[in-house]
């Protein structure tokens, strides 16, 4: 829990995080909670045309997971994880990416050390004492400095007025033991923001697209959409590869994401590094095949937490999956986890002819499940 303190994670979410990249790690050894990979889960992926051919290892308890990881390490495997494992639990040599490099690359404050200023919003780092003495003067975005894992907008606060600024300051004061300083970034109006997907290996960086981010409020992402009418641009792709190559030179290997925005004045800016599996990674990788299968060009992310028996939820999903307008990416059977209160996790994306119809499809599926 300490390693994910800036994510707002619960113990349940630590286990649900093992459900990522289902059907995209075929041929590799994968450790997942049993609620994320039972036969009832695999069946739904197969109905979507997604083969799951991993060397699968499931666990129920933390002790089970640790024992499994140690067994795989002894067999010569390297660990790759969405968020850092407890410090010191495994030797650095057991990781594909060293925990130190992971923390460095994902720390927002370090972007200025390896990106030119034209691709960054104006920023400075304040101690808590300096922050306490600050008053609101212009719109800014306050972010957690330091190297704790962040994500989901949990430690990001757009401050468009004095009230927002005052509340954000109080939040950082309450967590000053976990956050060494505050990153103050100018607020920039953007006309589009994407999460770029990167695959980085020994020899190159591949950008496999970008999912446009959807926001429920300024700075708070609610989902993602891939729409050929608002495509990920060549300039954004070039910037993503440039950043990925810098990370590759430092030793990063694996799947990553990068938040890139196009400002109203046409500049392309990197807002956040995500050198880990991103929420849109699977959507980006499956989108093209799903579009061919369904004949529909637009995909929009979807998540629901229904409470009915899982076998009933599965039956409600059969038709949308088999008709091709819903593709699962993360599924979690809450009946197999003691902390779930019977709630399941159904995550994926809907397909539609345009973005308005995608929104309608998501509402229709939500009603079907709830």
N, C-alpha and C positions, 0 to 999 in steps of 0.2 A: 504493500500500500504506500510506503514511503516514496518509492520511485514514481508513482503516478499521482502524487498529491496535487499537482497542478493541472490535473485532468478532471478532478472531481469524481474519480472512480470509486465504485463500491467493490466489495469482494466478488459480488456476482459479475460485475462488468469485467473483472480480471479474467474470469473464465469464458465469458462470451467473446472476448477478444481473440480467443483461439479458433473462432469460426471463419476467419478471413481467408480469402483466396482459394476457396473450395473449387476444385476442378482446374486450378491453374498451377498446382504444384505436383502434377502427375510425375511419377518416377522418383520423387523425393520422399525422405522420411519426414513425417509430420506428426506433431503431438497436439491433440485436441481434446477438450473435455468431451465426455461421452454424450452429453446433451447436444453437441454440435455435429456429431458424425455417426449417429446410429443408422440402422437400415431404413428407418422411416424418413430420415433426412436425405440419404443417398438416393432413395427412390424419386424424390421430388426433383433433384438435379437431373437424374436420368430422363425424366419426363420432359425436361427442357432441352434435352440433347447434349447435356454436359456430363461427360464421363469423369468419374472420380476414381483415379487409379494411383493413389498415393500408397506409400508404405505407411499405413495408418497405425498410430499408437494412441489409444485413448486412456484417459485417467478420470478418477472421481475426486481424489483429494490432492492437496498440494504435495504431500509426501510421495504419492504415486507419480506425479509429474516430475518431481526432482529425480526420483529413481530412474524414470524413463530417460530423462535427459542425460543422466550420467552413463547409462547403458549405451546410448547413441554416441556420446563423446568417446567412450572407450572403443567403440567400433570405427572411429575415425571421422565421424560427422562433425560439422561445425554448426553452431547455433545461430539462427537468424530470427529476430523477434520484432513485433510491432512496437513494443515499449520496453525500456531497460529492465533486465532481471535484477533482483536484489544484489547490491554491490558486494563483491567478494564471494558470492556463492559458487561461481565457476571461474577458472583461470582465464585470463584474457585470451590465451591461445585457443580456448574452446569456442570463441566467437568468430563468425565470419567478418563482422565489423567490431572493432574494439569498442567497449563501452565509452572510453575516453573520446574517441573520434565521433561516436554517435552524439554524445552530449555537445561537443564542439560544433558539429554541423547543424544541430537542431536548435542551438541557442540563437535567438533572434538578434541579440546584440552583436554577434560575431559577423553578421552579413557584411557590415561595413569594412571588415578586414579583407574581404576577398571579392567584393563587387564594386565597380566604379560608381561614384555618386550620382551619375545621371540615371541609374537604374534603382535608386533608393529614395524614399521620402526623407526629407530633412529629419534628423533625429539626434537626441542626446540622452545620456543616462544620468539619472539623479539618484543620490543616496536618499534614504528615507527622511533624513533631516532636511535635505534640500527640497524634497517633495513637500514636506510639511509647510515650508515657507512659501510655496508657490500658490498663486491665485490664478483663476481662469482669465485668459486674455484672448485666446483664439481657439477654434476647434482643433483638437488633438486626439490622438489615440494612445492610451496608456496600456503598456504590455509588461508582463513579468520579465525582468532581466534574470540572468543566472542560467544554469544549465539543466534545470529540472525539465523533464518531458512535459510538453504542453500540446494542446490540441482542442478541437471542437469549439474554439472561441472562449474557453473557460476562463483564461487569464488575460483576455483582451477587452478593453473598455473604450468604445468610441465616446468622446466627451464633446458634444456639440453645443453645450451650454454649461453654465455654472453649476446647475443642479447635478448634471451627469458627472462633472468633474469632482464635486464634493463627495458624492457617493463612491466614486471609484477610489479616491484617496483613502476613504475610510476602509474600503475592502483591502487595500494593500497594507494599511497599518495593522489590521487584524492578522495578516499573514506575513509580517515582517521577518519572522524567524525562518520562514521557508523561502522568502524572496529577498535576495541580497540588495536589489536596487530596482528602479522602475525605468523602463524605456519609454521616453516621450517622443512620439512620432507625429509629424504634421498630418493633419487630416486632408486627404486628397480625394476629390470627387472622381469617380471612375465611371466609364460607360460600359465596361465589361470586366469581369474578373474570372480567371480560370484556375483550376488546379491541373497543372501539367503532370502527365505520367511519365516517369523515367525508368528505364531498365539499364543498369550499369554493370558491366562485366570487366574482365581484365583488359580488354582492348578498345572498348568504345562505350559511348552513351547513346542509347536509343530513346527518342521521345515518341511514345505511342499515343500521342494526342493530348487533348485538354478538355476537361468537362467544365462548362460554364457554371459558376457558383450561384445558387439562389439564396436570398437573404430574407429572413423574417423581420429583421430590423437592421440598422446599420451595424456592420461588423459581426452579426450573428448569422452564420450560415444555416440554412434549413434544408439544403439538399443540393442536387446538381442536375444539369440537363445537357444533353448533346443534341444540338439542333443545326442542321446544315445551313439554315437561313442566317445563323449567327456563328460562323465557324471559328475555330481556333486558328489564329492567324500565323502566317509564316514567320513574322517578326517575333511573336511570342514563342514559337517553337525554337527558333534560333537562340533566343535568350535562355530558354530552358536547357538546351543542349550545352550551351556555354557554361552555365552553372554546374550542370552534371559532370562535365569534363573536369572542372576544378575539383569537385568532390572525388571524382575517380582518381585524380592525381594524388589526393590525400589518403587514398586507400579504401574508400567506400565501395561496396559491392552489394547489388540487390535492387529491390523495387523502391522507388522514392516518388515523392510528389513535390510540387513547387507552386505556391500561390503567386500568380502573375496578374497584374491589373493593367488595363489600358486607361490612362488618365484622359480627362476631357480634352487636354491639349495635345493628345497623341503620344505622349511618352509611355514607355513600357516599364513598369516598376515591379520589383520583387518585394512582396510584403512579408511572406513567411516561408522559411525553409521547412520542408517535411521529409527529412531523409529517413523515411519509414513507410510502411504500407499506408496508403491514404484511403479515405472512405469511398473515393470514386475510382480506385484502381481497377476493381473488377468490372465496373460499368464500362470503363474505357476499353478494357481488353475484350469484353464480350459484345460490345455495341455493334460492331460491323456484322458479325455472324447473326446476331439477333435481328438486325435490320433485314438481312437477306432472308432469314427464315420467316419473318412476319410480313415482309413487304412494306414495312413502316419505317420512316426515316428518323424519327425523334425518340429519344429515350429520356425518361425522368426518374430520378431515384425515388425509392419508396421504402417506408418502414412502418411497421405496425406491431403492437404488443397485445394480441388477443388473449382471452382467458379460457376459451372453450377447450374441451379435450383435444389433444394434438391430432388424433386421427380424424376428428371432425374438421379441424382447420385444414389438414392435408387434403381432404375431399373437396373443400371449398376452393382450394388452389388448383385442383386438377384441370378444370376447364380453362382458366386464364393462361396457365402454363402451356397446355397442349395446343391452344389456339395461337400461342406465340406472342400475346400482348403483355405477359408478365414473365420476367426472368429472375429466378432467385439467385442471390449472391451470398447471403449469410442467413442461416436458419438455426434456431436454438430451441430445443424442446424443453420448456420449463418444468415439465413433469419429472425431469431427471436431475433437477437441481434444487437443493433444500432452501435456497434463499430467493427463489423466483416468485413466490406467492402464486404459483400456477400460471404466471404470464409467460408467453412464448415471445420469441423475436423472429419476425418475418421481414427480412430485408432483401431488396433487389431493385429492379427498375421496370417501369411500364413502358410500352411502345405505343406510338400514335402517329397520326399523319402530320400533326403540328403541335406546337407547345400548348395551345389552349386545350386541345383534345387530350394531350398527355395529362394535364391537370385534372380534367374530367375523369380520365381512366384511373388515376390514383385515388380520387374520391370514391369512384365506383368500387374499386378493390377494397378500400378501407371499409366501406359499408358492408361488403360481402363477408369480411372477416369478423367484424364487430357486431 
